[in-house]
Amino acid sequence: MNAIKKTIYGVGLMLCGVSLTSCDSFLEEYSQDLAKVTGWEDLDEVLLGDAYIKTCRIVSANYSVGTENRDSDFDFLHYMTDEITMTEYTGNDLLYYDYTVFPFYTWQQDTGTDYNLRYSGGDAQYWNTLYSRINVCNMVISLIDEQPAPTEIDEQAKRRVKGEAYFLRGLYYFMLANLYCEPYAPSTASSTVGLPMKYSEVVEDKEYTRENLEVTYENIISDLRNAEEYLEGTTPKSLYRAGLPTAKLLLSRVYLYMQDWSNAVKKAREVLDINSRLLSLSSKTPGDACLDASSPEVLFSMGDYMVASLFSDERRNMAKWRVSDEMVALYSSDDLRKNRYIGNSQFNRPNAFRKFNGQSEAWGPINTVGSVFTFRTSEAYLTLAEASAYSGDETTARTTLEKFLATRMSGKVSVDESGNDLIDFIRDERAREFLIEGHRWFDLRRYTVCQPYPWSKVIEHGYYYITRKDYDDVIDRIDWYRLEKNDGAYTLPLPRDIRNFQVSLGNASRPSRSPYLSTKPEGDGGDDWDDDDDWWDDDWDDDDDW
């Protein structure tokens, strides 16, 4: 292994979470790729194929259900929030998917816990996905300057590739920090545990330690500033490649999380100076998709839209998941999003999520943006409003909100709130606008330490246990779980394999969690199926990676 000095996936033994033997073969498998790098085009291809998040979706064919690129699925973020609730319907094809989201939906101490409260593994998926892509970025950044650039076009392309690599690395470290570290509080960041930071493409067999959170965020900021520098004057190859406005938008988000209000305002303004376009929802009718690649708001997108499938009524079966009543209640009657982001399912079930795919069939390749990694100009407006309000510039906050809400409401908009009421209004507005886009969990985290108006809430989830009875799926019981205010579960534990193999990294003190109440459904809780509907016992494809 020591002979392999550079490799695309050389994450380092402790960070990739594999054994010595498997890491040897893993690195050897990709060691030849480096020898094939003869120009910036090769590194551009590597970045696209191995650094950007791939699309993950549910596919259904011949009465068998599976997924593509499941390691790229970050939809678990939605299930920890107050946005989604499980329903009583039992006849859904996606029963096995329900099992995989159990530890997130119920905030388990180990995210490798199964629905029987036993550790079954698989909790290193997201850690490994992000760190493996970080090391691809490390390799690209290390090698790009060595590549020939005989023309000005080639030189611009090299700058673009380098800028994209810096952007992705900053984004992935930001994701890791908000998954596995405590929320950023300026007064305690220097004494709060951050991330193990790896910036070398060389495979290193060593004990890793975690930087403090302040240093972690400083490094994220440094990457994103480098992204700005190298992306300046370049043009993204497509909507699915990061450009300068996207780097600035992510910087404004990072500053917002750090409570650095002046820099958050500055970067949000810079985004809007480049692109201030908004989609007027009055141009859409209920049943239309409101968020896709054609939207003038979308700056960049990558990743999955698999969550949209969970709101689909497939064949005669009813969707297991819906938007929570609590979220629906946030929308007023004159809010156009109430019947455009949310609506009825194909079989007229209420509270289906319709922002991404409208009223169309949710299975298959229908959506063109992701549900977690989509960057929109609307975020710049709301960041500008929030950071301005915290800075004491409430006039800018209110006028920014009014301009934004004019595209979301059916009537005249006037924002009159001030002080804490204005902050509460902005927080609710973020919940309404970014419904199931990956913002809510991180927002709930940062609100707990956001001064001078910290806030937290209790969230309750009911998990429906399904059993087989006389060829029917029926509800056996409902276990109820509660996330308390300022709960320690807002920080995920390090994956068990990682912390056992690299004890120097420590772990978050995420509390253990059992149901506080178990209830029985009214009636038998089952859907009436014919014997022929017992397809999943016989036809399930064991190769489907659930």
URUR-V221220 format. One record per residue. N is the residue number from 1. RES is the residue in one small letter. PHI is phi in degrees with one decimal (none if undefined). OMEGA is omega in radians with two decimals (none if undefined). D_LAST is the distance of its C-alpha to the last C-alpha in Angstrom with 1 decimal. Layout:
{{N RES PHI OMEGA D_LAST} {N RES PHI OMEGA D_LAST}}
This chain:
{{1 m none -3.11 31.7} {2 n -63.8 3.14 34.8} {3 a -74.2 3.13 36.0} {4 i -87.8 -3.02 33.1} {5 k -87.6 -3.10 34.5} {6 k -139.8 3.10 32.3} {7 t -158.2 -3.11 28.8} {8 i -58.6 -3.06 26.4} {9 y -108.1 -3.13 23.7} {10 g -78.0 -3.04 26.2} {11 v -76.2 -3.03 24.8} {12 g 99.3 -2.96 26.6} {13 l -57.6 -3.03 25.5} {14 m -77.1 -3.08 25.0} {15 l -84.8 3.11 23.4} {16 c -91.8 2.98 20.7} {17 g 68.4 3.11 19.8} {18 v -128.9 -3.10 20.1} {19 s -77.0 3.13 22.8} {20 l -59.4 -3.10 26.1} {21 t -64.2 -3.10 25.3} {22 s -68.2 3.14 22.0} {23 c -68.5 3.08 23.5} {24 d -55.8 -3.10 26.5} {25 s -69.1 -3.14 24.5} {26 f -61.9 -3.13 22.2} {27 l -69.8 -3.12 25.5} {28 e -63.9 -3.12 27.3} {29 e -59.1 -3.06 24.7} {30 y -106.2 -3.05 25.6} {31 s -66.3 -3.13 29.2} {32 q -74.9 -3.08 30.6} {33 d -60.8 -3.09 29.4} {34 l -64.8 -3.13 32.0} {35 a -66.1 -3.10 34.8} {36 k -88.0 -3.13 34.0} {37 v -76.4 -3.13 34.7} {38 t -120.6 3.14 38.1} {39 g -172.0 -3.11 38.1} {40 w -63.0 3.14 36.6} {41 e -61.6 3.12 34.8} {42 d -65.1 3.13 32.6} {43 l -69.0 3.06 31.7} {44 d -62.3 3.13 31.0} {45 e -67.4 3.10 28.6} {46 v -62.1 3.14 26.9} {47 l -60.6 -3.13 26.7} {48 l -65.9 -3.05 25.2} {49 g -80.5 -2.97 22.6} {50 d -128.8 3.12 21.6} {51 a -108.0 3.08 22.8} {52 y -71.9 3.10 22.0} {53 i -72.2 -3.13 18.6} {54 k -82.4 3.08 16.9} {55 t -80.3 3.06 15.8} {56 c -115.1 3.14 12.2} {57 r -149.1 3.06 12.0} {58 i -85.9 3.10 10.5} {59 v -123.3 -3.11 12.1} {60 s -133.1 3.11 13.5} {61 a -155.7 3.07 15.8} {62 n 51.4 3.09 17.5} {63 y 61.0 3.04 15.9} {64 s -128.5 -3.07 12.4} {65 v -120.1 3.09 9.7} {66 g -153.0 -3.14 7.2} {67 t -131.6 2.99 7.4} {68 e -115.8 3.08 10.0} {69 n 55.1 -3.08 10.7} {70 r -61.9 3.14 7.9} {71 d -68.4 3.11 10.2} {72 s -97.3 -3.08 12.8} {73 d -84.5 3.08 11.4} {74 f -108.2 3.14 14.1} {75 d -67.9 3.10 14.0} {76 f -56.4 3.13 13.6} {77 l -58.0 -3.09 17.4} {78 h -67.4 -3.00 18.1} {79 y -77.7 3.10 16.8} {80 m -86.0 -3.00 19.2} {81 t -95.1 3.04 22.2} {82 d -94.2 -3.09 24.5} {83 e -83.5 -2.95 23.4} {84 i -122.7 3.06 20.7} {85 t -134.7 3.09 21.0} {86 m -80.9 -3.12 19.0} {87 t -112.3 -3.10 21.0} {88 e -82.4 -3.04 22.1} {89 y -74.8 -3.00 20.7} {90 t -107.8 -3.00 18.6} {91 g -91.9 -3.11 18.3} {92 n -100.1 -3.11 15.4} {93 d -65.5 -2.91 12.8} {94 l -101.1 -3.10 10.1} {95 l -57.9 -3.10 10.3} {96 y -69.6 3.06 6.8} {97 y -66.3 3.10 6.8} {98 d -57.3 3.14 10.1} {99 y -64.3 -3.04 9.0} {100 t -71.3 -3.14 7.3} {101 v -90.3 -3.10 10.6} {102 f -52.5 -3.06 12.8} {103 p -65.1 3.10 14.3} {104 f -84.7 -3.12 15.3} {105 y -64.5 -3.11 16.6} {106 t -111.6 3.01 18.6} {107 w 54.9 -3.11 19.7} {108 q -70.9 -3.13 18.9} {109 q -61.2 3.04 20.9} {110 d -112.6 -3.13 18.0} {111 t -77.8 2.98 14.9} {112 g -98.4 -3.13 13.1} {113 t -80.8 3.13 14.3} {114 d -90.8 -3.04 12.4} {115 y -71.6 3.00 13.9} {116 n -96.5 3.12 16.4} {117 l 63.4 3.06 17.7} {118 r -115.0 3.11 16.9} {119 y -75.2 -3.11 15.8} {120 s -124.3 3.06 12.6} {121 g 88.3 -3.13 12.4} {122 g 85.2 -3.06 10.2} {123 d -79.1 3.13 13.0} {124 a -88.6 -3.04 14.5} {125 q -55.2 -3.02 12.1} {126 y -77.3 3.04 14.5} {127 w -57.2 -3.10 17.6} {128 n -65.5 -3.14 17.0} {129 t -58.8 -3.09 16.2} {130 l -73.7 -3.11 19.4} {131 y -69.3 3.10 21.6} {132 s -64.7 3.11 20.8} {133 r -71.8 3.04 21.9} {134 i -58.3 -3.10 24.8} {135 n -73.4 2.98 26.0} {136 v -60.9 3.10 25.9} {137 c -61.6 3.10 28.1} {138 n -56.8 -3.11 30.3} {139 m -66.2 -3.13 30.8} {140 v -63.0 -3.14 31.7} {141 i -61.8 -3.12 34.1} {142 s -67.7 -2.98 35.7} {143 l -102.1 -2.97 36.4} {144 i -63.1 -3.10 37.1} {145 d -67.3 -3.12 40.7} {146 e -79.7 -3.02 41.5} {147 q -79.9 -3.11 40.7} {148 p -68.1 3.11 43.7} {149 a -138.8 -3.05 44.6} {150 p -68.4 -3.13 47.6} {151 t -128.2 3.09 47.6} {152 e -62.5 3.10 47.2} {153 i -63.0 3.09 44.2} {154 d -63.1 -3.13 42.6} {155 e -63.7 3.09 43.5} {156 q -63.8 3.13 42.0} {157 a -64.7 3.10 38.8} {158 k -62.0 3.12 38.6} {159 r -64.1 3.12 39.1} {160 r -62.8 -3.13 36.3} {161 v -60.7 3.14 33.8} {162 k -64.8 3.12 35.0} {163 g -62.8 3.10 34.8} {164 e -63.1 3.14 31.2} {165 a -64.0 3.09 30.2} {166 y -64.0 3.12 32.0} {167 f -60.1 -3.09 30.5} {168 l -64.3 3.12 26.9} {169 r -63.0 3.09 27.7} {170 g -62.1 3.12 29.3} {171 l -61.8 -3.08 26.5} {172 y -70.1 3.05 23.8} {173 y -66.3 3.08 26.2} {174 f -64.2 3.08 26.8} {175 m -62.3 3.14 23.2} {176 l -60.9 -3.13 23.0} {177 a -63.3 -3.11 26.2} {178 n -88.4 3.00 25.1} {179 l -97.2 -2.92 22.0} {180 y -111.2 3.09 23.4} {181 c -122.1 3.09 27.2} {182 e -69.4 3.11 29.4} {183 p -58.0 -3.08 30.7} {184 y -76.5 3.02 33.6} {185 a -119.3 -3.05 36.9} {186 p -53.3 -3.07 39.9} {187 s -73.5 -3.07 42.0} {188 t -124.5 -3.02 39.6} {189 a -60.5 -3.10 37.4} {190 s -71.7 3.12 39.5} {191 s -112.6 3.12 38.9} {192 t -100.3 -3.10 35.2} {193 v -68.5 3.11 32.6} {194 g -107.8 -3.04 30.8} {195 l -112.1 2.84 28.6} {196 p -73.8 -3.06 29.1} {197 m -106.4 3.14 30.3} {198 k -124.1 -3.11 30.1} {199 y -120.6 3.09 32.2} {200 s -98.3 3.07 33.0} {201 e -84.1 -3.12 31.2} {202 v -78.6 3.08 32.5} {203 v -69.9 -3.06 30.3} {204 e -124.2 3.10 31.7} {205 d -91.2 -3.06 31.5} {206 k -154.1 3.04 32.7} {207 e -82.1 3.11 32.2} {208 y -92.5 3.02 31.0} {209 t -124.4 -3.10 32.3} {210 r -100.8 3.03 31.5} {211 e -68.7 3.00 34.0} {212 n -75.0 -3.00 35.2} {213 l -67.3 3.11 33.8} {214 e -62.7 3.12 36.9} {215 v -65.4 3.11 36.7} {216 t -56.5 -3.13 33.0} {217 y -70.4 3.06 33.8} {218 e -60.2 3.13 36.9} {219 n -69.3 3.08 34.9} {220 i -63.2 3.11 32.6} {221 i -59.7 3.14 35.7} {222 s -60.6 3.11 37.2} {223 d -60.4 -3.08 34.3} {224 l -72.4 3.03 34.5} {225 r -67.3 3.05 38.3} {226 n -63.3 3.09 38.0} {227 a -60.2 3.08 35.6} {228 e -56.0 -3.07 38.3} {229 e -60.0 -3.04 41.0} {230 y -81.8 3.12 39.4} {231 l -85.5 3.10 38.0} {232 e -58.7 3.11 41.5} {233 g 83.0 3.11 43.0} {234 t -104.8 3.13 40.0} {235 t -122.1 3.11 38.1} {236 p -59.5 -3.14 34.3} {237 k -68.7 3.13 33.3} {238 s -165.7 3.07 31.2} {239 l -61.2 -3.05 29.6} {240 y -98.3 3.01 26.5} {241 r -126.0 -3.05 28.7} {242 a -70.7 3.07 30.2} {243 g -125.9 -3.07 33.9} {244 l -58.9 3.13 36.6} {245 p -59.4 3.13 36.1} {246 t -67.2 3.10 32.5} {247 a -62.0 3.12 33.5} {248 k -66.7 3.13 36.2} {249 l -65.8 3.09 34.0} {250 l -65.2 3.08 31.6} {251 l -60.1 3.12 34.7} {252 s -63.0 3.11 35.9} {253 r -67.7 3.14 32.7} {254 v -61.7 3.11 32.9} {255 y -62.2 3.11 36.6} {256 l -62.2 3.13 35.8} {257 y -64.6 3.13 33.4} {258 m -81.3 -3.07 36.2} {259 q 62.4 3.03 38.8} {260 d -93.3 -2.93 40.8} {261 w -65.0 -3.08 42.0} {262 s -64.9 3.12 44.6} {263 n -72.1 3.06 42.2} {264 a -62.9 3.09 39.5} {265 v -61.7 -3.09 42.3} {266 k -58.9 -3.08 43.5} {267 k -71.3 3.09 40.2} {268 a -63.3 3.10 39.3} {269 r -62.9 -3.14 42.8} {270 e -64.0 3.06 42.3} {271 v -61.9 -3.08 39.1} {272 l -69.7 3.04 41.1} {273 d -66.5 3.13 44.0} {274 i -86.0 -3.09 41.9} {275 n -150.8 3.14 40.0} {276 s -112.7 -3.05 40.7} {277 r -69.8 3.08 39.6} {278 l -131.0 3.04 37.8} {279 l -86.6 3.05 36.5} {280 s -81.6 -3.08 38.8} {281 l -68.7 3.06 36.8} {282 s -67.6 3.08 39.9} {283 s -81.4 3.13 39.2} {284 k -109.3 3.05 36.0} {285 t -111.1 3.07 36.0} {286 p -53.3 -3.06 33.5} {287 g 104.1 3.05 30.7} {288 d -82.6 2.97 30.9} {289 a -72.4 -3.13 28.3} {290 c -104.3 -3.13 29.8} {291 l -136.3 3.06 27.6} {292 d -152.0 -3.03 27.0} {293 a -66.4 -3.13 28.5} {294 s -82.8 -3.10 31.8} {295 s -66.7 3.11 32.4} {296 p -68.1 -3.12 35.4} {297 e -82.2 -2.96 33.7} {298 v -76.6 3.10 30.8} {299 l -94.4 -3.04 31.7} {300 f -165.0 3.07 28.4} {301 s -154.4 2.99 24.7} {302 m -156.6 3.02 21.5} {303 g 94.8 -2.88 17.8} {304 d -97.1 2.95 15.6} {305 y -131.5 -3.00 16.6} {306 m -61.2 -3.09 13.2} {307 v -59.3 -3.14 14.8} {308 a -60.7 -3.13 17.4} {309 s -67.8 -3.09 15.2} {310 l -72.9 3.11 14.7} {311 f -103.4 -3.09 18.5} {312 s -91.8 2.95 18.7} {313 d -88.6 -3.08 20.2} {314 e -92.1 -3.06 18.7} {315 r 51.9 3.14 21.3} {316 r -91.5 -3.06 22.8} {317 n -84.3 -3.09 20.0} {318 m -105.6 -3.09 20.5} {319 a -61.6 -3.11 18.5} {320 k -78.8 -3.02 17.0} {321 w -120.2 3.07 18.0} {322 r -150.2 3.04 21.3} {323 v -68.7 -3.06 23.5} {324 s -67.8 3.08 25.3} {325 d -58.6 -3.12 28.9} {326 e -62.0 3.12 30.0} {327 m -72.5 3.13 28.9} {328 v -59.0 -3.10 30.4} {329 a -68.0 3.12 33.7} {330 l -71.6 -3.07 34.0} {331 y -92.1 3.10 35.0} {332 s -79.9 -3.08 38.6} {333 s -66.4 -3.14 39.9} {334 d -95.9 3.10 41.2} {335 d -89.4 -3.09 38.0} {336 l -63.4 -3.13 36.7} {337 r -69.8 -3.06 33.2} {338 k -61.9 3.12 33.1} {339 n -115.6 3.03 32.8} {340 r -118.5 3.04 31.2} {341 y -80.0 -3.11 28.4} {342 i -129.6 3.12 27.8} {343 g -168.0 3.09 28.6} {344 n -88.0 3.09 27.9} {345 s -76.1 -3.12 25.0} {346 q -58.9 -3.13 25.6} {347 f -102.5 2.97 26.7} {348 n 69.6 3.02 28.8} {349 r -84.5 -3.04 26.7} {350 p -76.6 3.00 27.8} {351 n 63.5 3.01 26.3} {352 a -82.3 -3.14 23.8} {353 f -82.4 -3.01 23.0} {354 r -124.8 -3.10 25.0} {355 k -62.8 -3.01 25.9} {356 f -84.2 -3.00 23.5} {357 n -122.6 3.13 23.6} {358 g 58.5 -3.09 26.7} {359 q -99.5 -3.06 26.9} {360 s -79.3 3.09 25.3} {361 e -61.1 -2.96 22.2} {362 a -87.7 -3.09 19.2} {363 w -89.8 3.08 16.8} {364 g 98.7 -3.02 17.3} {365 p -80.6 -3.06 19.2} {366 i -112.5 -3.04 21.6} {367 n -102.6 -3.01 21.8} {368 t -117.2 3.04 23.4} {369 v -134.8 -3.11 22.8} {370 g -91.9 -3.10 20.0} {371 s -96.5 3.11 19.6} {372 v -126.7 -3.02 20.0} {373 f -105.9 3.04 22.0} {374 t -111.8 -3.11 24.7} {375 f -108.5 -3.06 28.3} {376 r -128.4 3.11 31.0} {377 t -64.2 3.13 34.7} {378 s -58.3 3.10 34.4} {379 e -65.0 3.12 33.1} {380 a -62.3 3.10 36.3} {381 y -61.2 -3.07 38.3} {382 l -74.6 3.02 36.7} {383 t -66.3 3.11 36.8} {384 l -60.3 3.13 40.5} {385 a -65.4 -3.09 41.2} {386 e -66.7 -3.11 39.6} {387 a -64.7 3.09 41.0} {388 s -66.0 3.13 44.4} {389 a -61.7 3.12 44.5} {390 y -67.4 3.13 43.8} {391 s -79.0 -3.11 46.5} {392 g 94.0 3.13 49.0} {393 d -94.0 -3.05 49.2} {394 e -70.3 3.10 48.4} {395 t -62.9 3.09 50.2} {396 t -62.8 3.13 47.8} {397 a -59.1 -3.08 44.9} {398 r -69.8 -3.13 46.2} {399 t -66.6 3.09 47.3} {400 t -64.5 3.11 44.0} {401 l -62.3 -3.13 42.2} {402 e -63.6 3.10 44.7} {403 k -62.8 3.14 44.2} {404 f -66.4 -3.05 40.4} {405 l -69.5 3.06 40.6} {406 a -60.6 3.11 43.0} {407 t -93.6 -3.07 40.1} {408 r -118.6 -3.03 38.0} {409 m -111.3 -3.13 40.7} {410 s -87.5 -3.12 42.9} {411 g -117.0 3.12 46.1} {412 k -68.3 -3.06 48.0} {413 v -109.7 3.04 46.3} {414 s -141.5 3.11 48.1} {415 v -105.9 -3.06 46.6} {416 d -116.4 -3.06 49.1} {417 e -66.2 3.07 47.2} {418 s -147.1 3.08 48.1} {419 g 58.7 -3.12 47.3} {420 n -62.8 3.11 44.4} {421 d -63.2 3.11 44.2} {422 l -68.3 3.09 43.6} {423 i -61.9 3.11 40.8} {424 d -61.1 3.12 39.2} {425 f -62.5 3.14 39.6} {426 i -65.5 3.11 37.9} {427 r -62.3 3.09 34.9} {428 d -65.8 3.13 34.5} {429 e -66.6 3.05 34.9} {430 r -62.6 3.12 32.1} {431 a -64.0 3.14 29.9} {432 r -68.3 -3.03 31.1} {433 e -73.0 -3.04 30.8} {434 f -99.4 3.13 27.6} {435 l -52.5 3.09 25.6} {436 i 53.4 3.01 21.9} {437 e -121.7 3.08 22.6} {438 g 92.1 -3.13 21.5} {439 h -86.0 -2.88 25.1} {440 r -61.7 -3.11 25.3} {441 w -60.7 3.14 23.6} {442 f -67.8 3.07 25.7} {443 d -64.5 3.13 28.7} {444 l -59.1 3.09 28.5} {445 r -64.3 -3.01 28.4} {446 r -70.2 3.11 31.4} {447 y -62.0 -3.10 33.4} {448 t -66.5 -3.10 33.7} {449 v -122.5 -3.02 36.0} {450 c -83.2 -3.10 37.5} {451 q -96.5 0.13 41.2} {452 p -95.2 -3.09 43.5} {453 y -125.9 3.09 41.2} {454 p -65.3 -3.07 38.3} {455 w -156.2 3.04 36.2} {456 s -150.9 -3.08 33.3} {457 k -148.2 3.03 32.1} {458 v -92.6 3.08 30.4} {459 i -121.9 3.11 27.0} {460 e -122.4 3.10 25.8} {461 h -127.9 3.01 22.5} {462 g -107.3 3.14 22.0} {463 y -104.0 -3.07 18.7} {464 y -91.2 3.08 18.8} {465 y -91.1 -3.06 18.0} {466 i -107.3 3.06 17.5} {467 t -130.4 -3.11 19.0} {468 r -101.2 -3.12 20.0} {469 k -144.6 3.10 23.8} {470 d 51.3 3.10 25.8} {471 y 67.4 3.08 23.1} {472 d -116.0 2.88 22.3} {473 d -87.4 3.14 19.6} {474 v -129.4 3.12 21.8} {475 i -79.0 3.10 21.7} {476 d -82.9 3.13 22.7} {477 r -164.6 3.05 23.4} {478 i -122.7 3.08 22.9} {479 d -97.1 -3.07 22.7} {480 w -106.8 -3.13 24.3} {481 y -121.0 -3.09 23.8} {482 r -131.0 2.96 26.2} {483 l -97.8 -3.07 26.2} {484 e -80.3 3.02 29.9} {485 k -59.3 3.12 32.1} {486 n 54.3 -3.06 31.9} {487 d -66.5 3.08 29.0} {488 g -64.9 -3.13 28.0} {489 a -72.8 3.05 24.3} {490 y -67.1 3.04 25.0} {491 t -114.7 -3.13 24.5} {492 l -73.3 3.03 21.1} {493 p -74.2 2.97 21.6} {494 l -63.0 3.09 21.2} {495 p -54.7 -3.04 18.2} {496 r -58.9 3.14 19.4} {497 d -61.1 -3.12 19.5} {498 i -67.8 -3.06 21.5} {499 r -72.2 3.08 24.0} {500 n -74.3 -3.08 24.5} {501 f -86.8 -3.11 25.2} {502 q -131.8 -3.03 27.2} {503 v -64.4 -3.13 29.0} {504 s -67.4 -3.13 31.3} {505 l -80.7 -3.13 28.7} {506 g 68.0 -3.13 28.9} {507 n -162.5 3.05 26.6} {508 a -77.0 -3.14 26.6} {509 s -90.3 3.13 28.0} {510 r -74.4 -3.06 25.3} {511 p -72.0 3.00 26.4} {512 s -70.5 -3.04 24.7} {513 r -146.5 3.06 23.9} {514 s -120.7 3.09 24.2} {515 p -63.4 3.09 24.6} {516 y -87.5 -3.13 28.2} {517 l -160.8 3.00 28.3} {518 s -121.1 -3.12 26.8} {519 t -128.1 3.05 27.9} {520 k -101.8 3.13 27.9} {521 p -72.1 3.01 27.5} {522 e -75.0 -3.08 30.6} {523 g 72.3 -3.11 30.9} {524 d -90.2 3.05 28.1} {525 g 69.4 -3.05 25.5} {526 g -108.3 2.98 24.1} {527 d -95.5 -3.14 24.0} {528 d -83.3 3.12 26.1} {529 w -115.0 2.97 24.3} {530 d -77.2 3.09 26.0} {531 d -58.5 -3.11 25.2} {532 d -67.9 -3.12 23.8} {533 d -78.3 3.13 21.2} {534 d -80.1 -3.01 19.5} {535 w -82.6 -2.97 17.4} {536 w -75.7 3.08 13.8} {537 d -67.6 -2.99 15.1} {538 d -96.3 -2.96 16.6} {539 d -104.0 -3.12 14.9} {540 w -64.1 -3.14 11.2} {541 d -87.9 -3.09 10.3} {542 d -62.2 -3.13 9.1} {543 d -79.9 3.12 8.7} {544 d -64.1 -3.01 5.9} {545 d -84.8 3.08 3.8} {546 w -96.3 none 0.0}}
